[in-house]
Amino acid sequence: MALQTFSPGRNPNLGMAYQQRPRVLSAAFGDGYVQRTADGLNTMPRSYRLEWAPCTPAEADYIIGFFETHGGVTPFWWTSPRDGSPRKYTCPEWERTEPQWNASGVSATFVEDFGLAV
Protein backbone atom coordinates (compact mmCIF):
# COMPACT_ATOMS: atom_id res chain seq x y z
CA MET A 1 0.00 0.00 0.00
CA ALA A 2 1.35 3.42 -0.95
CA LEU A 3 1.92 5.95 1.80
CA GLN A 4 -0.37 8.95 2.06
CA THR A 5 0.83 12.53 1.89
CA PHE A 6 -0.02 14.87 4.75
CA SER A 7 -1.29 18.13 3.25
CA PRO A 8 -3.70 19.86 5.63
CA GLY A 9 -4.45 22.78 3.30
CA ARG A 10 -2.42 25.26 5.34
CA ASN A 11 1.10 25.42 6.67
CA PRO A 12 1.83 25.13 10.37
CA ASN A 13 2.46 28.33 12.33
CA LEU A 14 5.81 30.04 12.04
CA GLY A 15 8.21 29.36 14.85
CA MET A 16 8.03 25.57 14.69
CA ALA A 17 10.75 23.72 16.57
CA TYR A 18 13.20 21.56 14.61
CA GLN A 19 15.41 19.07 16.43
CA GLN A 20 17.93 16.34 15.66
CA ARG A 21 19.13 13.88 18.28
CA PRO A 22 21.78 11.47 16.95
CA ARG A 23 21.46 7.87 18.07
CA VAL A 24 24.80 6.93 19.60
CA LEU A 25 26.05 3.78 21.29
CA SER A 26 28.63 4.38 23.99
CA ALA A 27 30.73 2.27 26.29
CA ALA A 28 32.29 3.84 29.38
CA PHE A 29 35.45 2.34 30.81
CA GLY A 30 36.75 2.60 34.38
CA ASP A 31 39.53 5.04 33.60
CA GLY A 32 37.14 7.69 32.23
CA TYR A 33 37.61 6.69 28.60
CA VAL A 34 34.36 6.57 26.59
CA GLN A 35 34.04 4.95 23.19
CA ARG A 36 31.18 6.12 20.97
CA THR A 37 29.82 4.93 17.64
CA ALA A 38 26.77 5.67 15.50
CA ASP A 39 23.80 3.37 16.18
CA GLY A 40 22.90 2.13 12.70
CA LEU A 41 22.79 3.66 9.25
CA ASN A 42 20.30 6.50 9.66
CA THR A 43 21.32 7.91 12.99
CA MET A 44 20.00 11.48 12.84
CA PRO A 45 16.23 11.55 12.41
CA ARG A 46 14.62 14.96 12.14
CA SER A 47 11.92 15.87 14.59
CA TYR A 48 9.47 18.77 14.32
CA ARG A 49 7.09 20.25 16.88
CA LEU A 50 4.30 21.80 14.80
CA GLU A 51 1.27 23.90 15.63
CA TRP A 52 -1.80 24.95 13.68
CA ALA A 53 -3.57 27.67 15.66
CA PRO A 54 -5.97 29.20 15.40
CA CYS A 55 -7.77 27.01 12.92
CA THR A 56 -11.37 26.15 12.27
CA PRO A 57 -12.89 23.07 13.91
CA ALA A 58 -13.16 21.51 10.43
CA GLU A 59 -9.42 22.02 9.79
CA ALA A 60 -8.62 20.55 13.21
CA ASP A 61 -10.93 17.59 12.51
CA TYR A 62 -9.08 16.87 9.25
CA ILE A 63 -5.62 17.09 10.88
CA ILE A 64 -6.56 14.99 13.91
CA GLY A 65 -8.39 12.48 11.69
CA PHE A 66 -5.24 12.02 9.60
CA PHE A 67 -3.16 11.39 12.73
CA GLU A 68 -5.73 8.98 14.17
CA THR A 69 -5.86 7.04 10.90
CA HIS A 70 -2.08 6.57 11.02
CA GLY A 71 -2.10 5.89 14.76
CA GLY A 72 1.53 6.84 15.33
CA VAL A 73 2.53 3.66 13.49
CA THR A 74 2.03 4.14 9.77
CA PRO A 75 4.43 6.63 8.17
CA PHE A 76 3.34 9.35 5.75
CA TRP A 77 5.00 11.81 3.40
CA TRP A 78 5.36 15.45 4.45
CA THR A 79 7.38 18.33 3.06
CA SER A 80 8.66 20.69 5.73
CA PRO A 81 9.04 24.38 4.89
CA ARG A 82 12.84 23.91 5.02
CA ASP A 83 12.92 20.96 2.59
CA GLY A 84 12.27 20.96 -1.13
CA SER A 85 11.14 17.35 -1.30
CA PRO A 86 8.96 15.17 0.94
CA ARG A 87 10.38 12.99 3.68
CA LYS A 88 8.77 10.13 5.55
CA TYR A 89 7.47 10.84 9.08
CA THR A 90 5.33 9.36 11.83
CA CYS A 91 3.31 11.37 14.32
CA PRO A 92 3.66 9.73 17.75
CA GLU A 93 1.77 12.45 19.64
CA TRP A 94 -0.68 15.26 19.05
CA GLU A 95 -2.95 17.54 21.04
CA ARG A 96 -6.09 19.51 20.28
CA THR A 97 -7.11 22.65 22.13
CA GLU A 98 -10.30 24.70 22.02
CA PRO A 99 -9.16 28.17 23.14
CA GLN A 100 -12.44 29.86 22.23
CA TRP A 101 -15.81 29.16 20.67
CA ASN A 102 -15.54 28.06 17.03
CA ALA A 103 -11.73 28.04 17.08
CA SER A 104 -9.34 25.14 17.56
CA GLY A 105 -5.64 24.52 17.83
CA VAL A 106 -3.63 21.42 17.01
CA SER A 107 -0.04 20.69 17.98
CA ALA A 108 1.88 17.60 16.92
CA THR A 109 5.31 16.03 16.89
CA PHE A 110 6.64 14.58 13.62
CA VAL A 111 9.60 12.17 13.73
CA GLU A 112 11.44 11.17 10.55
CA ASP A 113 10.93 7.51 9.66
CA PHE A 114 13.61 5.40 7.98
CA GLY A 115 11.50 2.22 7.69
CA LEU A 116 11.11 0.25 4.48
CA ALA A 117 7.51 1.30 3.73
CA VAL A 118 7.24 3.52 0.63
Secondary structure per residue as TSV (DSSP state, phi and psi in degrees):
chain	resnum	aa	ss	phi	psi
A	1	M	-	360.0	133.0
A	2	A	-	-73.6	145.7
A	3	L	-	-74.7	146.3
A	4	Q	-	-81.3	161.2
A	5	T	B	-107.3	130.0
A	6	F	-	-84.1	112.9
A	7	S	-	-142.5	89.0
A	8	P	-	-74.0	-0.3
A	9	G	S	93.3	-12.9
A	10	R	S	-150.4	151.9
A	11	N	-	-76.5	156.2
A	12	P	-	-66.5	165.5
A	13	N	-	-60.4	153.2
A	14	L	S	-66.0	156.8
A	15	G	S	89.9	16.3
A	16	M	-	-65.3	150.0
A	17	A	E	-91.8	134.8
A	18	Y	E	-120.2	132.2
A	19	Q	E	-140.7	147.0
A	20	Q	E	-130.7	133.0
A	21	R	-	-129.3	100.2
A	22	P	-	-60.1	140.3
A	23	R	-	-87.5	119.2
A	24	V	E	-129.8	135.7
A	25	L	E	-96.5	136.2
A	26	S	E	-137.7	149.3
A	27	A	E	-128.8	122.4
A	28	A	E	-98.7	136.1
A	29	F	-	-110.0	159.0
A	30	G	T	-59.2	-24.2
A	31	D	T	-92.5	13.2
A	32	G	S	92.9	-8.5
A	33	Y	-	-74.1	135.2
A	34	V	E	-124.8	130.9
A	35	Q	E	-108.0	130.8
A	36	R	E	-125.2	148.2
A	37	T	E	-150.4	154.3
A	38	A	E	-65.2	141.8
A	39	D	-	-95.7	81.8
A	40	G	S	102.5	-168.8
A	41	L	S	-84.9	-46.8
A	42	N	-	-105.4	86.9
A	43	T	-	-97.2	-1.8
A	44	M	-	-128.6	72.9
A	45	P	-	-68.5	143.1
A	46	R	E	-82.8	147.6
A	47	S	E	-136.3	134.9
A	48	Y	E	-123.8	140.4
A	49	R	E	-108.4	111.9
A	50	L	E	-113.0	154.0
A	51	E	E	-143.4	136.3
A	52	W	E	-119.1	102.5
A	53	A	E	-160.5	138.7
A	54	P	E	-77.3	154.8
A	55	C	E	-140.6	165.7
A	56	T	-	-74.7	157.3
A	57	P	H	-57.1	-34.0
A	58	A	H	-66.9	-40.9
A	59	E	H	-63.6	-44.0
A	60	A	H	-63.0	-40.5
A	61	D	H	-59.8	-42.7
A	62	Y	H	-63.5	-47.9
A	63	I	H	-62.8	-50.2
A	64	I	H	-63.2	-40.5
A	65	G	H	-59.7	-40.4
A	66	F	H	-62.0	-46.3
A	67	F	H	-64.4	-42.2
A	68	E	H	-63.7	-39.0
A	69	T	H	-60.9	-38.3
A	70	H	H	-86.7	-19.5
A	71	G	T	57.3	22.4
A	72	G	T	74.6	2.7
A	73	V	T	-112.3	-49.7
A	74	T	S	-82.2	124.7
A	75	P	-	-73.6	163.8
A	76	F	E	-145.7	163.1
A	77	W	E	-89.2	139.6
A	78	W	E	-151.5	139.2
A	79	T	-	-106.4	114.0
A	80	S	-	-74.6	157.8
A	81	P	T	-60.1	-20.6
A	82	R	T	-93.4	-5.8
A	83	D	-	-110.9	150.0
A	84	G	S	-92.9	-14.1
A	85	S	S	-133.4	155.6
A	86	P	-	-70.0	149.7
A	87	R	E	-124.9	162.7
A	88	K	E	-92.3	131.2
A	89	Y	E	-135.5	160.8
A	90	T	E	-120.6	160.1
A	91	C	E	-120.5	95.3
A	92	P	E	-78.9	-15.2
A	93	E	E	-155.5	146.7
A	94	W	E	-151.9	164.0
A	95	E	E	-147.4	141.7
A	96	R	E	-117.7	135.5
A	97	T	E	-121.9	155.7
A	98	E	E	-126.3	78.8
A	99	P	E	-68.3	-25.0
A	100	Q	E	-156.8	169.0
A	101	W	T	-59.7	132.4
A	102	N	T	63.0	28.6
A	103	A	E	-142.2	143.4
A	104	S	E	-132.7	167.4
A	105	G	E	-141.0	143.6
A	106	V	E	-131.5	132.8
A	107	S	E	-125.1	148.1
A	108	A	E	-153.4	156.6
A	109	T	E	-112.8	126.1
A	110	F	E	-108.1	132.6
A	111	V	E	-122.5	128.7
A	112	E	E	-60.6	138.1
A	113	D	-	-113.7	130.6
A	114	F	-	-109.9	15.5
A	115	G	S	-64.5	174.3
A	116	L	S	-81.4	-15.7
A	117	A	-	-62.2	135.0
A	118	V	-	-133.2	360.0
